């Protein structure tokens, strides 16, 4: 499989090296790793180039714009995405590829790192249960930190919508009309707890997740809420 890995990054020089080290240690090597420099004012570009990543500049701030720029620039038939503050485990791409045959998209679970053991377990197993429930409801839930899409299919539906949040989830809803979206339970990605802290703790964070589950158009980041990238 020809897989491009895309990482959107706005002022991520602190987190990005670890993410690039993780993508460089995959058991299934990607065709390329693209860092989308989303109008950064720090040394994000230099950090990306130091690891040999291909850098694409996106002047329009916003993660949806950065993801779309990466999708358009990708040379692979498949485009996998993670975030600059996330650490895919070594078998991540291999696990996604195992579930890709006949699908238009594949996605996997997340777990917080840098938190207490019980919080890490809650984040992973709670999210796994959430993903399975959404799949049973016929609403597969893509997360930008852990997804892979067939480029041709993603472009056919217009790619990522220009929204402030939930661009990943909304792309999944559009892709579902073209073919299967498959859950890859072994494709685990560790992610930082920035979103948890930004929400104000577990209570507000879980409330936002519930809003997403119920189809609240404000999404699980709240009305007007961004992702802090």
N, C-alpha and C positions, 0 to 999 in steps of 0.2 A: 504494500500500500504506500502511496505517495502522500505523506501527511505533513502539512505545514502546522507548526505550533505558533499561535499568536498570543502575545501578552500586551495588553494595553497598559500604559504607564504615564501617569501625571505626577511629576516630582517624587519619583520612587527610587532614588539612588541608594537609600538605606536598605530597602527590602529586595530590590531587583537582583543583586548578585546571588542570593540564596535561591531564588526562583530559577535563575538561569543555570545554576549548578545542578539543580534537581532535574531540569529538562534535558540537560546534557548527560545525565546518568541513566537514561531510559534503556530498558532491555530491547526495545524496538526503536531504532534510531529514526528521528524525523528527517524529512527532506531538508527542512530549514526551520530556524527559530526566528520569528519576526517580533521585534519590540516596536510597538507603535508609540512614539514619543508624542504625547498629547499635550502640546504646548507647554512643556516643562520649562521651569526657570532654574532648575538645579543641574546636577551632572548626570541625569538619567541617560542621556545619549552616550556619554563616555562610559558609563557603567555597562551599558549594553554592548558597546563595541569591544570592550575589554574581554568579553566572553565570546566574541565572534558572532554575535547575533546580527541579523540584518535589521537596520533601523529604518522605519517609515515615519515620516513626520506628518502629524495631523494637527493643523492649526486651530481647528474648531474644538474648544474644550467641551468635554462630556464623554462619558464612557461609551455611549451608543455610537458616537461619531468615530471614536477610536476603534471600536470593534469592526465597524463597517469598513474603515480604511484598511484594517488588517485582512479582512475577508477579501476585499478587492485585490490586494497586493499579493495574496498567497499564490504560490505556484503549484501547490499540491492539489490532488483531486479531493482530498479530505482536509478540513481545517479544524484542528483542535485548539481550544482556548483555555487558558488559566489566567490567574491574576498575578500581579507583581508581588503581592504579599502572600502568595500561596506556594505550597511545596508538593508537587505531584510525587507519589511514591515511584520507585524505579520501574514497576510493571504497569504504570498508568496507561501509556499508549498501547501496550500489548493487550491489556484488558479491554480497552475501548475497541480495538481492532477485532478482537474475538467476537464481538457482538454486532459488528457493522454490516455483515453480509445481508443484502436485501433491504437495509434500512436507509433512511435519509438523515438520521441523527442518532447519537448515542450519548448517554450522560451517566455520571456516577456520583457517589456520596462525598460528603465533606466532613472534616473534623477539625475543631479548633485546636491550635497549639498554643503554648505559652499560658495555659490556664491550669487549674487544679485537675487532678485525675477524674474527679466526679463530673466536672464541667466538660472535660474532653469526651467522656463516655456519653454524657447526656446529649452533647452536640451531635456526635456521630450516630448513635442509635435512634435518637429522636428524629434526626433528619432522614435516616434510612426508612423509618416507619412512615414519615411524611411523604417521601418519594413513592413508596409502594402504594399508599393510599391514593395519591394523586393519579398514579397509573391506573388503578382500579376504577377511578372515577372518569377515566378517559381524558385526563388533562395532564399529560406528562410535563414535569416541571424542570426545565433546563436552568442551570445556573452557570453564569459566565466563568466561574472558577474551575468548572469541570464539565466540559461538553466537547463534542466533536460532530461536525455537520458535513454532509456532502456538499461541496462548494456549488456545484451546478444547481442543486435543489434550493440551496439558500438564496442564490442569486435569482432564481426563478420566482421566488415569492417576495423579492425586493430586499432581502437581507434584513439587517437590524433596523427596527423603526426608530425614528428620531424622537426619542422620549428621554426624560430625565432619569427614569428608573424602570426596571422590569423589561428592558429591551431583550434580555435573554429569554425570559418566560414568553413574551409575546412572539418572538421568532419561533419558538417551539410550537405555539398554537397554530401559526401559519404553516409550518412544515408538516404538521400532522395531516393536513389535507392532501399531501403528496405521497405519503408512505409511512411506514412504522418508525417510531422513535423508541429505542430500546434502552433499558436500564442495565448498566454494567456494574454489579455490586462489588466487584473486585478492583474497580478503578478508583481507588481512594486518593483524595487530595487533602492535604493539611492546609488550613487557612488561618490567618491571624484573627484575633478576636476584635478587630477594630470596629466591625459592624455591631457587635454585641455592646461594646462600650459606647459607641455613638448613639445607640438606641436608648441608653440609660439603664442597662441591666437586663436580666432575664425576663422580667415581667413585660416591659414594653416590647422587647424583641420578639417574644412568643406571641404577643398580641398582633404584631405586624405580620407574623407568619400566618396567624389565623385569618387575618384579613385577606391575605393572598389565597388561602384555601377556599374562602367563601366567595372569592371573585370580586372583592372590593376594588374598584378601579383605582383607588389611591395606592394600592399595592402595599407590600409589607415594609416599605420604607416611609410610609406616611405621605400625606399630600404635600407635593412640592419638595419631598425629601430626595436628596441625592445620595451617592455612595461614598463620598469623601475621598474619591481617588483623584 
